[in-house]
Structures are given as C-alpha cells and as structure tokens.
C-alpha cells in the first residue's frame, strides 16, 4: 500500500558550499542521474534472479539489495523531504533497504539481506522506475530557492550509488567464487595490464598539503585540507605483481610469523591463507584465480589483488620495504604516480581517522563516514571495478585489515632519510 511522506523528518545539512556556488544546469543533472542509474542496471543485467538474491557472507550484499538500497537513498533523503505529497512506493521498503542510518529508522539485520526473497527483482525494477521518474521531475521542477539543496543531495546520492556499483561486482565475484562451477559474470572480462613502469617516484621531505581543496565533489572524510610533514621517500612506480607474490609464497611468506603482525598471523592461520583471495591450485598444480570472467590462470605480470592489509604488510616486511602513508600516496598521485587509478585499491599504512578539524554534517547523512573512523586502514586510488568518474587523488577508501574480497593490492615505499 502506498503511503504519504511524513512531515518533520530529520533532513541532512545541504547543500555543500561548492554546490551552492555553481551554476545549475537542470538538464545536465537529469542526464547525469539517468547515466548513473542506468549503469547500475547494466552491471546487474548479466545476472539471473537467482544470482541477484545470493548473499555469500555477512560483508557482502545481494545485487537485488544494492539496486533497492540505492533507490531507498533517493526516496529517503531527497523525495520524502522535498516533494509535498510524494507517494511512497512501498512503506515496508524503508525497513528492508536501510543500511546503517540509525537516524533514518530501524533496519533489517545486515546478515539477513539474502533472506529477503520478496520483493522480487521485477518489483525492485518497478521501485527504481517509480523513484527515477520522481527524481527527474523534482530536478526539472524544483523551485529555484530549493534547487541547490536538491542538487546537493542528488550529487551525493549518485556518488553513493557508484560505490554500490563497485560493491555489486565484488560481492557477486565472492558469491561465484563459492560456486563449484566457477561461473563467469562476463566471459569477455579482462584485467587491464598497467603500462610498464620502473623505479621509484621520489618525494622530498617537508611540509605538504593534502585533502580536498574544493572544486567538484568530495566526501566529507576528504576534508579539511591540511598540512602534513613528509619524510623523504620513494614510491614504486609499479604495483606489486602476481609474480612477485609467487616469490613471497615460494619463500614460505605465509608461514613465517616474524613477517606478520600478531593479529594478522592469527587470521592467516585461522583462515588457512596460503595465497591471495580466490587463488586455487588446479589439478596440474598451476595457480588459478577466480575472476569476473571465471577461473583463469594467474598471470605473473598483472597486479596482485584480493589481498588483505595483513598480507600487504607482511609482504612489505618480507621485501625489506614498507607500505606508503596515505599522505605520501596522495602527494605522489598529484605528481603523476604511475598506475594510481583503475587497477587495484592500494593499501596504505595509515589508520582511518578524522583529518584535523573534521566534523560530520548534522542529520542522518552525517553517519556516512564519521562513525566508521576506527580499526580500519585507508586505501587509495581506484580499482578495475570502480565506475568511470569516481576516482580522485583525495579519495579515502577504508576497510578492516582482514578483508580481501575487494580489488585490493599494493605498491611499496622506501624511505630515503
């Protein structure tokens, strides 16, 4: 049954100052909205309803849930507060498809998302179409006085959906990796080979500034821009490769406790790690990896991926090197660091915490980043699964140190002090 949005709900603090200062082209924003929404559907299109239902572990979510949750985001934060008399598609969805926004109300347990067999994929498609029509109409018809706030929420909603587009691929890859048939998401998919790169990019020591400087979108955790003190260092221009990782494995890297952080060695022993995630030996003893194209022989020349922070740290120790800090990585990226984007997210040795002076925005969307700033590590760059237009040097991704189902890899740093 349809319901009418309730008055008096908490609203996020928008628009960001950058949005308010920009000229707003309504037609361009409608086109951008449709492009991002269509990309989600393109990524889901190769999957059957059965594929879209599976939740292979608590950290992953079903494709159907990703499609519905990103739609809930626009309905919850944009349409309900800004469209008088808006007809909610199904009031039950506010419980089913909330993720972690406590201020937005109760939510279904994350671990149980795969049990939500209803609504069907077809009903989720209808939900998306209903919300898409309403958002496009709102962008086209919103009063000028409210337009900057509307566009501010549209913009963060689109970047939020792009995050889920990456998760859609990494989550289905994890599910397919559990299937004895090793199904392919796309038989034609290939990991892009980085351009050849040698040596290190030198970084001078001294004061540098990092963080978003304005001009374009950023998440709140990328600000405020601030000064940092860098030690002289050199960042490898090349990402660590599968071939180098095979050398680490050959040297018993997974069994040598002296290379590992204590919690990392426990995780490796408990989980039985002897290779990166999704690697397995074939019957003839060759290492193969589960990819979006199905099971493929490991290519020694490609960047290693699906490794945890614990593994990356152990590898760096084995190599007599270290992981870069996120400040080193950002300064290097701005100086033209090779292979910074489009291959693997790169672990840094920086704990995920607030920048000096950081304050989350008031309201439910203040929960977007700030409350996760503990016990995780920062990754920089972007991956092969990251949507076009979703990469920048200041972007701060973050995961727990044991997690490795994302396209996570590494490059090494060596101090020059």
N, C-alpha and C positions, 0 to 999 in steps of 0.2 A: 504494500500500500504506500502511495506517495505521501509525503509529509511536507509541511512548510517549515523553512528555516526559522529557528527561534531567535528572538532579539536578545541583546545583552550578552552575547558570547564574547569571550576574550578574542581580541584581534592582535595580530603581530604588529610590531612597530615598523611601519614602512611609510614612505619609500626610502631606500637608501639615498643619501645626498647626491650620489653620482647620477642616479636615475632622474631625480627631480630636476637636475640641471640640464639634462639632454633634451633636444627636440624629439618629440614622439611621433613617429610615423605609424599610424594605426594599421594600415595595410601591410607594412613590413612586419609588424609584430604578429598579426594574424598568420602571415606566411611562415614566420619562424615557429610559431606554436604548432601549426599543422605539420611542418617538417619534422620536428622532434617527435610529435605523437605518431606520425607515420613510421618513423624509424623503429620505434618500439614494436609496432605491428610487423614490420619487415623482419625483425630479429625473431619474433615468435612464429612467423609463418611456416618455417620448416618443421615445426613440432606438432605432433598429434595431440588430441585432448589428453591422452594418457601421459604423454611426455610432460604436458603443462601442469599436471596435477602433482607430480612427484616432489617430495621434499626428502633429500637423501641424507641430511644431517641437520642438527639444530641451527648451525650457522648459515645454512642455505635456505632459500625460499622457492616455492613453486613459481614457474613462469606465469601462471594464471594470477597468482597473488601479486607479482610485480606489476602486471598490467592493471590490476584493480587498485592497488595501493597508490600508484602514481596518479590515478584518476581521483581517488579519495582526496589526495592532497589538494588538487584544484577545487574540488567541491567543498572541502572543509575550510580552507583558508582564503579562498577567493570568492566562490559563488554564494555561499551562505551569508557572509557579511556584506556583500556588495550588490546583490541582486534582490531587491524587495519582492517578496512573494515567490522566490525561487522554489520550484517543485523538486524536492529531493527524489532521486531515482528510487532508492530503497533505504529507509532509515536504518535497517539492520546492518548495512554495509559500514556504518560508522564504527561499529564494534569489530566487525570481521577484518577490516583493512586498515585500521590504525596500526602504527608500528610501535613507536616508543614515546609518543607525545602524551605525557601524563596530563598536561593541561587541556588536551582535546577530549579527554574522557577515557573510559575503560576500553580495553582491547583484548582480543583473543590471544592466548599464550603463543609466543613465537614458535615454540617447539611443535605446536599443533596445526600449523598452517597447512600441512599436507593432508590433514583430515577433513578440510573444508571442501568436500566434493560438490556441494552446492553453494553458491550459484555455479552454473556450468560455464564453459568457455564461451558459449554463444551468449549467455546472459551478461558476462563481463564485456563482451564486444558491444552489446547494446548499451551498457552502462557507459563505456568510453564514448560512444557516439552521442549519447544524451549530453554528457558533460562537455564534449568538444563543441557541440552546437552552441551551448550556453556561454562558454568562454569566448568563442569567436564573436558572438553577439555582444557580449559585455565589452570586449576591446573596441568594437566598432561603435558602440553607443554610449559608453560611459561619459558622464559629464566631465568637462574639462577640469573642474576643480578636484575630481577624484581620480583622474587618469594616471597621474604619476604614481599614486599608491597602487592602483590596479596593475600597472605595468611592472612595478617593483615585485609584486607577488607572482605575476606571470613569469618574470625572469628567473627568480629563484626556483619556481616550480619546474621550469624547463631544465635547469641545471640539475635539480634533484632527479628528474626523470632520466637524464643522461647517466647519472650514477647508477640508476637501476638498470639501464640498458647494458652496462658492463656486467653488473651482477647477474643479469639474465643469462649471459653467456657462460660466466664462470660457474654459476650454480648448475646449469644443465650439463656442463662438462663434468662436474663432480658426479652428478647422477649417472651419466652414461659410463663413467669410469667404474661404477659398481656393477654394471650390466655385463654378464659373461659374454654377450655377443659383441661387446665393444662397438656400439653403433656410432655412426658418423652424424654429427649435426649438419655438416656440409662437406661432402666428399671432395670438393674442389678447394677447400680452405687450405692455405699455406701460411706458415710463419714467415714474415718478411725478413730477409737477410740484411743485417746492418751494413752500411758502407764500411770498407776496410779502414781501420784506424789503428795507429801505433803510438807508443809513447804516452806521455802524461801532459796534461794541461797544467802549467804552473800557476799557482796562486800566491801572490805576495801577502805577507802578513800585514796587519794593520787594521784600521777601522773601516768597516764596510756597512752598508745599509741593506737590510732585507725586509721583505714583506710587501704587500700590495701598495702601490703608490697612487691608486685612483686611475680613472680612465678605463672603463669596462668593468665587467662583473668580477666579483670575487666573493668567496665565502667569508664569514666573519672571522674564522680562525686564521686567515692570512694577514690580519691586521692587528695592531697598528704597525706601520713601518717603523723600524727602529735600528739603532746602531749595534753592531756586534764586533767583537775583537777576534780576528782570524790569526792563527799561526801560519807561517809559511808551509805550503803543502803542494802536492801534485796529485791531481785526479786522473786516473787512467782514462784515456780516450775511448777504449774498448770496454764493452761489458764482459763480464766473466762468461766463458763459453761452456757448453756441454763437454767439450774435450778436456778443458781444464778441470771440470768437476769429476770426470772419469779418472784423472790423475789423483785427485784427492781421495776418491773411493779406493783406488788401487793401493794407496798408501795407508789404508785402514783408517781413513779420516773419521768414519762414523763410530769406530771402536776405541778411539784414543781419548780418554777422559780429560787429559791435560789440555786439549784444544777447546773444550766446551765450558760454557757457563754451567753451573751446577744444575739449575732447573732445566736447561737445555739438554744436558746429558740424560737426565731422568726421562724427559719427554722422548728422546730418541730411543732409549732402551725400552720404555713402556710401549711406545707405538711401533716398535720394530723397524725404525727407519734404517735403511741401508742405501738409499738413493733418493733423489728428489721425488716429490709427489707425482704420481701417475706413471713413474718408471716401473717396468717389469721385465724380467728376463723371458725371452722366447724359448721355445723348445730346443733351438740350436745354440742357446747361450748368449744371444745378442740382446743388448738392451734396447727396448722399445718404450715409447711413451704414448699415453692416451692423449689425443689432441681433438680439436673440433672436427678434424677430418677422419677420426677413428684412430686406431692403433698404428703408429708409424715408427720406423727405426729411428733411434736417436741420431741426430746429425751433429757431429762434434763441432762444426763451425758456428752453429746457432747459439744465441744467448741461453744460458741455463735459466729455467723458470720453475715456478711452483716449489720454491724453497722458503723455509721459514727464516725469521730473524736469527733464531738459534743456529741454524745451519750456515747462514751467511756469515755470522760472527765467527763460527768455528773455522770456516774456510779461510777467512781473512787471517786468523791466527796461524793457520797451517801455512799460508803463503808468506808469513812474516810481514803482513801489512795490516791495515785496519779499514773499517768502513768510514766513509766521509761523514761529517756532520751535515745536518740539513742546510746550515749556513754556507758551508763550503760548496755543497751541491748547487745551491741557488746562484751564488756568485759565479761559479763555473758555467752554469747553464746560460747565464746572461753574457758570458764571454765566448759562447759558441761551442759548448761541450758536445762532442760527437755522440750520436745515438741517445740523446736525452729523452726523446719522446717516441712513442709509437711501437715500442718493443716490449719492455717489461718495466713495471714499477720497481724502483731501486731502493733497497733498504738503506737507511742512514743509521748512525749510532745515536741519534737524538731521540730522547724520550718525548712523547707527545704531550705538550703542556702549553699553557697560555703564553702568548707574547706579552711583554711588559705593557701594562695599561689596558689589556684586553677586558672587555665587558660584553657578555652576551646580550643580544637585544631583548627587551621585555616581551612577554607573551609566549605562546606555545612554540613559535619558531626559534625562541632563544634556547630551546632544547636541542637544536640541530647539531651543534658541535661541542659546546662548552662542557656538558656533563660527561663527556667521554674522555676528558683530558687526564687520564690516569692509567698506568700499567700497560701502555701501548707505545709503539715506536713509529716514527714518521718514515713514510716512503715518498720519494719524489719522482717526477717525470710523468709518464703515462704508459699504457700497455697497448698491445695489439687489439685488445677488446674495447679500448676507450673510444667513445664516439668522436667523430670529427668536430672540432671546435670546443673541446672540453679539456684542453691542455694549456698550461701556462707555467712559467718558471716559479711562481709563488705558491702553486697548488700544494696543499699538505694532505696527503692521504695517510691513513693510520690503521694499523692492525695490531692484534696481540702477537707476542713473539713466537707462539707455537703455530700460528695459522699459515697455511701454504696452499690453499685451494685457489687463490688468486694468481694472476700472472705476475709473480714477484721474483725479481732477480737481484743482481748487484753489480757494482763496479767498485774498485779498490782505490784507496788513498794511501799516500805515503808522505809523512811529514818531512820537511826539508830544513828543520831547525838545526 
